[in-house]
Amino acid sequence: MAINKDLVEILACPKCKGDVHLNEKGDGLVCPKCNLLYPIREEIPVMLVDEAIKLNG
């Protein structure tokens, strides 16, 4: 089961408070401003800056 789209709409990046969106694979939330990927584990987004993955680009 995928993450609820209503949940994604209310979540914000904990670092910059900006909007996040689901990545193409559906396994993480991306903050384009910070260039970070917050992983989704067992359908739960891990919204911790220390757990975020820095994206290339």
Helices and strands as residue ranges (DSSP letters): H 5-10, E 21-22, E 28-31, E 36-41, E 44-45, G 49-51, E 53-54
